[in-house]
Amino acid sequence: MLVLWRSLEVGKRVAGLVICVPRFSNVAFVSVLALIATGVTASILHLPTVSSLWGTSYGKAILWKVALLLVAMLLGAVNLLRTKPGLAATGDRALGAARLLRRLVGVEVLLVAAAIFAAAVLSSLPPPPKALAGLGKVAATVGPGRVVSVVNENGYRVELRVTPNKAAVDNAFGVRITKGGKPVTGADVTQTFAMLDMEMPTQAYRLREASPGLYVKSAPALVMVGRWGLTFEIAPRGQAPFDVVLVDHANG
């Protein structure tokens, strides 16, 4: 539209726009519908949870792209409702509509360019891992740095520790379980590690009982910097098992 505006003689600009704007609007409307349909489909395929939209870099890039397109659509609506009828008129009203169209299209070009940049950023980011969908109820978000977190679950007091909570080194993981102020002995405690920033196989370790009610394990399980889902599967002897889930940020 901007090229057309610049290439036509001043006296023929309005006449040219009267012919081209309605056609352009129809094509743009169908194109935006296609963008919305493919965007929604891609989001359903690649986002394991709704919260991934605002909780991951991939989701935030989608939101920025959608916001830019929505603003561009708003300007397009102004063109449809005001500029298009104005161009069909005559005299000063047609000239005013043409000037308004030039301004709005210029802004739309900037918005669409920004949306293309957001799409480029989106294509460089890995989709959120499927592990996000399998996390379940998160008891606490911890890290970076040494972790000491206390959770009350099913009548049990569970104290969770991660030291030093750094990636690519041996970390000491500890779980102290008490009920009614007494240590819970003989429980079966398994810890599962799921990377939440990219697709990666999960790891699982069984913790040993180092002292009454205290279960520990040392392992280089946090293999890279980022957010991890730490799931502690706790099965007290003769009692119903339960899980405690932490979202942990491990730094370098």
URMO-V772987 format. One record per pair of residues at least 24 apart in sequence whose C-alpha atoms are under 10 Angstrom apart, sorted by the first residue. I is the first residue (numbers start at 1). J is the second residue. D is the distance in whole Angstrom. If there is no record, write none. Layout:
BEGIN
i & j & d
I & J & D
I & J & D
END
This chain:
BEGIN
i & j & d
1 & 101 & 9
1 & 102 & 8
1 & 105 & 7
1 & 106 & 9
1 & 109 & 10
2 & 101 & 9
2 & 102 & 7
2 & 103 & 9
2 & 105 & 7
2 & 106 & 7
2 & 109 & 9
5 & 98 & 9
5 & 99 & 10
5 & 101 & 10
5 & 102 & 8
6 & 102 & 10
13 & 95 & 9
13 & 98 & 8
14 & 87 & 7
14 & 88 & 9
14 & 89 & 10
14 & 90 & 9
14 & 91 & 10
14 & 94 & 7
14 & 95 & 7
14 & 96 & 10
14 & 97 & 9
14 & 98 & 6
14 & 99 & 10
15 & 87 & 8
15 & 88 & 9
15 & 94 & 9
15 & 98 & 10
16 & 87 & 10
17 & 84 & 9
17 & 87 & 7
17 & 88 & 9
17 & 94 & 10
17 & 97 & 10
17 & 98 & 8
17 & 101 & 9
18 & 83 & 10
18 & 84 & 8
18 & 85 & 9
18 & 86 & 9
18 & 87 & 6
18 & 88 & 6
18 & 89 & 9
18 & 94 & 9
18 & 98 & 9
19 & 87 & 9
19 & 88 & 9
21 & 79 & 9
21 & 80 & 9
21 & 83 & 9
21 & 84 & 7
21 & 87 & 9
21 & 101 & 9
22 & 80 & 8
22 & 84 & 7
22 & 85 & 10
25 & 76 & 8
25 & 77 & 10
25 & 79 & 9
25 & 80 & 7
25 & 84 & 9
26 & 80 & 10
28 & 73 & 10
28 & 76 & 9
29 & 73 & 9
29 & 76 & 9
32 & 69 & 9
32 & 70 & 10
32 & 73 & 8
35 & 66 & 10
35 & 69 & 9
36 & 66 & 9
36 & 69 & 10
39 & 65 & 10
39 & 66 & 9
43 & 127 & 10
45 & 127 & 10
46 & 126 & 10
46 & 127 & 6
46 & 128 & 7
46 & 129 & 8
46 & 130 & 9
47 & 127 & 7
47 & 128 & 6
47 & 129 & 8
47 & 130 & 8
47 & 132 & 9
47 & 133 & 9
48 & 127 & 9
48 & 128 & 7
48 & 129 & 7
48 & 130 & 6
48 & 131 & 8
48 & 132 & 6
48 & 133 & 5
48 & 134 & 9
49 & 128 & 9
49 & 129 & 10
49 & 130 & 9
49 & 131 & 10
49 & 132 & 7
49 & 133 & 6
49 & 134 & 9
50 & 133 & 9
51 & 132 & 9
51 & 133 & 10
52 & 127 & 10
52 & 128 & 7
52 & 129 & 10
52 & 132 & 8
52 & 133 & 9
53 & 128 & 9
55 & 128 & 9
56 & 125 & 10
56 & 126 & 10
56 & 127 & 9
56 & 128 & 7
56 & 196 & 9
56 & 197 & 8
57 & 121 & 10
57 & 122 & 8
57 & 125 & 7
57 & 126 & 9
57 & 127 & 9
57 & 128 & 8
57 & 197 & 9
58 & 121 & 9
58 & 122 & 6
58 & 123 & 9
58 & 124 & 9
58 & 125 & 6
58 & 126 & 7
58 & 127 & 6
58 & 128 & 7
58 & 197 & 10
59 & 122 & 9
59 & 125 & 10
59 & 127 & 8
59 & 128 & 8
60 & 118 & 10
60 & 122 & 9
61 & 115 & 10
61 & 117 & 10
61 & 118 & 6
61 & 119 & 8
61 & 120 & 9
61 & 121 & 7
61 & 122 & 6
61 & 123 & 9
61 & 125 & 9
62 & 115 & 10
62 & 118 & 8
62 & 119 & 8
62 & 121 & 10
62 & 122 & 7
63 & 118 & 9
64 & 114 & 9
64 & 115 & 8
64 & 118 & 7
64 & 119 & 9
64 & 122 & 10
65 & 111 & 10
65 & 112 & 9
65 & 114 & 8
65 & 115 & 5
65 & 116 & 8
65 & 117 & 9
65 & 118 & 6
65 & 119 & 7
65 & 121 & 10
65 & 122 & 9
66 & 115 & 8
66 & 118 & 9
66 & 119 & 10
67 & 111 & 10
67 & 115 & 9
68 & 108 & 9
68 & 110 & 10
68 & 111 & 6
68 & 112 & 7
68 & 113 & 9
68 & 114 & 7
68 & 115 & 6
68 & 116 & 10
68 & 118 & 9
69 & 108 & 9
69 & 111 & 7
69 & 112 & 7
69 & 114 & 9
69 & 115 & 7
69 & 116 & 10
70 & 111 & 10
71 & 107 & 10
71 & 108 & 8
71 & 111 & 8
71 & 112 & 10
72 & 104 & 9
72 & 105 & 9
72 & 107 & 8
72 & 108 & 5
72 & 109 & 9
72 & 110 & 9
72 & 111 & 6
72 & 112 & 7
72 & 115 & 9
73 & 108 & 9
73 & 111 & 10
74 & 108 & 10
75 & 101 & 10
75 & 104 & 6
75 & 105 & 8
75 & 107 & 8
75 & 108 & 7
76 & 101 & 10
76 & 104 & 8
76 & 105 & 8
76 & 108 & 8
78 & 104 & 9
79 & 104 & 8
79 & 105 & 9
125 & 197 & 10
125 & 198 & 9
126 & 197 & 8
126 & 198 & 6
126 & 199 & 8
127 & 197 & 8
127 & 198 & 7
127 & 199 & 8
128 & 195 & 10
128 & 196 & 7
128 & 197 & 6
128 & 198 & 6
128 & 199 & 7
129 & 194 & 9
129 & 195 & 8
129 & 196 & 6
129 & 197 & 7
129 & 198 & 5
129 & 199 & 5
129 & 200 & 8
130 & 194 & 10
130 & 195 & 10
130 & 196 & 8
130 & 198 & 9
130 & 199 & 7
130 & 200 & 9
131 & 193 & 10
131 & 194 & 6
131 & 195 & 7
131 & 196 & 6
131 & 197 & 9
131 & 198 & 9
131 & 199 & 8
131 & 200 & 9
131 & 201 & 9
131 & 202 & 8
131 & 228 & 10
131 & 229 & 8
132 & 194 & 9
132 & 195 & 9
132 & 196 & 6
132 & 197 & 9
132 & 198 & 10
132 & 199 & 10
132 & 228 & 10
132 & 229 & 8
133 & 196 & 10
134 & 194 & 10
134 & 229 & 10
135 & 194 & 9
135 & 196 & 10
135 & 229 & 7
135 & 230 & 9
135 & 231 & 8
135 & 244 & 10
135 & 245 & 7
135 & 246 & 9
135 & 247 & 9
136 & 229 & 10
136 & 231 & 9
136 & 243 & 9
136 & 244 & 9
136 & 245 & 7
137 & 243 & 9
137 & 244 & 8
137 & 245 & 7
137 & 246 & 9
138 & 229 & 9
138 & 230 & 9
138 & 231 & 9
138 & 243 & 10
138 & 244 & 7
138 & 245 & 5
138 & 246 & 6
138 & 247 & 7
139 & 231 & 10
139 & 243 & 10
139 & 244 & 6
139 & 245 & 5
139 & 246 & 6
139 & 247 & 8
140 & 244 & 9
140 & 245 & 7
140 & 246 & 5
140 & 247 & 6
140 & 248 & 9
141 & 227 & 10
141 & 228 & 10
141 & 229 & 9
141 & 245 & 9
141 & 246 & 6
141 & 247 & 5
141 & 248 & 6
141 & 249 & 8
142 & 227 & 10
142 & 228 & 10
142 & 246 & 7
142 & 247 & 6
142 & 248 & 5
142 & 249 & 6
142 & 250 & 9
143 & 227 & 9
143 & 228 & 10
143 & 246 & 10
143 & 247 & 8
143 & 248 & 5
143 & 249 & 5
143 & 250 & 6
143 & 251 & 8
144 & 225 & 10
144 & 226 & 9
144 & 227 & 9
144 & 248 & 7
144 & 249 & 5
144 & 250 & 5
144 & 251 & 6
144 & 252 & 9
145 & 248 & 9
145 & 249 & 8
145 & 250 & 7
145 & 251 & 7
145 & 252 & 10
146 & 171 & 10
146 & 250 & 9
147 & 173 & 9
147 & 174 & 10
147 & 248 & 8
147 & 249 & 10
147 & 250 & 10
148 & 174 & 9
148 & 175 & 10
149 & 175 & 10
149 & 246 & 9
150 & 175 & 10
150 & 176 & 9
150 & 177 & 10
151 & 177 & 10
151 & 244 & 8
151 & 245 & 10
151 & 246 & 10
152 & 177 & 10
152 & 178 & 10
152 & 179 & 10
152 & 244 & 9
153 & 179 & 10
153 & 242 & 8
153 & 243 & 8
153 & 244 & 8
154 & 179 & 9
154 & 240 & 9
154 & 241 & 9
154 & 242 & 8
154 & 243 & 10
155 & 179 & 7
155 & 180 & 8
156 & 180 & 8
156 & 181 & 9
156 & 182 & 10
156 & 183 & 10
156 & 184 & 9
156 & 236 & 10
156 & 242 & 10
157 & 181 & 8
157 & 182 & 10
157 & 183 & 9
157 & 184 & 10
158 & 184 & 10
158 & 213 & 10
158 & 214 & 10
158 & 234 & 10
158 & 244 & 8
159 & 214 & 9
160 & 214 & 10
160 & 215 & 10
160 & 216 & 10
160 & 232 & 9
160 & 244 & 9
160 & 246 & 9
161 & 216 & 9
162 & 216 & 10
162 & 217 & 10
162 & 218 & 10
162 & 248 & 9
162 & 250 & 10
163 & 218 & 9
164 & 250 & 9
164 & 251 & 10
165 & 222 & 8
165 & 225 & 10
165 & 248 & 9
165 & 249 & 8
165 & 250 & 6
165 & 251 & 7
165 & 252 & 9
166 & 220 & 9
166 & 221 & 10
166 & 222 & 7
166 & 223 & 9
166 & 224 & 8
166 & 225 & 8
166 & 226 & 10
166 & 249 & 9
166 & 250 & 5
166 & 251 & 5
166 & 252 & 5
167 & 220 & 8
167 & 221 & 8
167 & 222 & 5
167 & 223 & 5
167 & 224 & 5
167 & 225 & 5
167 & 226 & 8
167 & 249 & 10
167 & 250 & 6
167 & 251 & 6
167 & 252 & 5
168 & 219 & 10
168 & 220 & 6
168 & 221 & 8
168 & 222 & 6
168 & 223 & 5
168 & 224 & 6
168 & 225 & 8
168 & 250 & 10
168 & 251 & 9
168 & 252 & 8
169 & 218 & 10
169 & 219 & 8
169 & 220 & 5
169 & 221 & 8
169 & 222 & 7
169 & 223 & 8
169 & 224 & 9
169 & 252 & 9
170 & 217 & 10
170 & 218 & 6
170 & 219 & 5
170 & 220 & 4
170 & 221 & 7
170 & 222 & 8
170 & 223 & 9
171 & 217 & 8
171 & 218 & 5
171 & 219 & 6
171 & 220 & 6
171 & 221 & 7
171 & 222 & 8
172 & 216 & 7
172 & 217 & 6
172 & 218 & 4
172 & 219 & 7
172 & 220 & 9
172 & 221 & 10
173 & 207 & 8
173 & 215 & 8
173 & 216 & 6
173 & 217 & 5
173 & 218 & 6
173 & 219 & 8
173 & 221 & 10
174 & 207 & 8
174 & 208 & 9
174 & 209 & 10
174 & 210 & 10
174 & 214 & 7
174 & 215 & 6
174 & 216 & 4
174 & 217 & 7
174 & 218 & 9
175 & 207 & 8
175 & 208 & 10
175 & 209 & 9
175 & 213 & 8
175 & 214 & 6
175 & 215 & 5
175 & 216 & 6
175 & 217 & 9
175 & 232 & 9
175 & 234 & 10
176 & 209 & 9
176 & 211 & 9
176 & 212 & 9
176 & 213 & 5
176 & 214 & 4
176 & 215 & 6
176 & 216 & 9
177 & 212 & 9
177 & 213 & 5
177 & 214 & 7
177 & 215 & 8
177 & 234 & 9
177 & 236 & 9
178 & 212 & 9
178 & 213 & 7
178 & 214 & 9
179 & 213 & 10
182 & 212 & 9
182 & 213 & 8
183 & 211 & 9
183 & 212 & 6
183 & 213 & 4
183 & 214 & 8
184 & 212 & 7
184 & 213 & 5
184 & 214 & 8
184 & 236 & 7
184 & 237 & 9
185 & 209 & 8
185 & 211 & 8
185 & 212 & 5
185 & 213 & 5
185 & 214 & 8
185 & 215 & 9
185 & 236 & 8
185 & 237 & 8
186 & 212 & 8
186 & 213 & 8
186 & 214 & 10
186 & 215 & 10
186 & 235 & 9
186 & 236 & 7
186 & 237 & 6
186 & 238 & 10
187 & 213 & 8
187 & 214 & 10
187 & 215 & 9
187 & 234 & 7
187 & 235 & 5
187 & 236 & 4
187 & 237 & 5
187 & 238 & 9
187 & 239 & 9
187 & 241 & 9
188 & 215 & 9
188 & 233 & 8
188 & 234 & 6
188 & 235 & 5
188 & 236 & 6
188 & 237 & 7
188 & 241 & 9
189 & 215 & 7
189 & 216 & 9
189 & 232 & 7
189 & 233 & 6
189 & 234 & 5
189 & 235 & 6
189 & 236 & 8
189 & 241 & 10
189 & 243 & 10
190 & 215 & 10
190 & 217 & 10
190 & 231 & 8
190 & 232 & 6
190 & 233 & 5
190 & 234 & 7
190 & 235 & 9
190 & 243 & 10
191 & 217 & 9
191 & 230 & 7
191 & 231 & 6
191 & 232 & 5
191 & 233 & 6
191 & 234 & 9
191 & 243 & 10
191 & 244 & 10
191 & 245 & 10
192 & 221 & 9
192 & 228 & 10
192 & 229 & 8
192 & 230 & 6
192 & 231 & 5
192 & 232 & 7
192 & 233 & 8
192 & 245 & 9
193 & 221 & 7
193 & 222 & 8
193 & 223 & 10
193 & 228 & 7
193 & 229 & 6
193 & 230 & 5
193 & 231 & 7
193 & 232 & 9
194 & 221 & 10
194 & 222 & 9
194 & 227 & 9
194 & 228 & 6
194 & 229 & 5
194 & 230 & 7
194 & 231 & 8
194 & 247 & 10
195 & 222 & 8
195 & 223 & 9
195 & 224 & 9
195 & 225 & 10
195 & 226 & 8
195 & 227 & 6
195 & 228 & 5
195 & 229 & 6
195 & 230 & 9
195 & 247 & 10
195 & 248 & 10
196 & 226 & 8
196 & 227 & 5
196 & 228 & 5
196 & 229 & 6
196 & 247 & 9
196 & 248 & 10
196 & 249 & 10
197 & 225 & 9
197 & 226 & 7
197 & 227 & 6
197 & 228 & 8
197 & 229 & 10
198 & 226 & 9
198 & 227 & 9
202 & 229 & 10
203 & 230 & 10
204 & 230 & 10
204 & 231 & 9
204 & 232 & 10
205 & 232 & 10
206 & 232 & 10
206 & 233 & 9
207 & 232 & 10
222 & 248 & 10
222 & 249 & 10
222 & 250 & 7
222 & 251 & 9
223 & 250 & 9
224 & 250 & 8
224 & 251 & 8
224 & 252 & 8
225 & 249 & 8
225 & 250 & 5
225 & 251 & 5
225 & 252 & 6
226 & 250 & 5
226 & 251 & 7
226 & 252 & 9
227 & 251 & 9
END
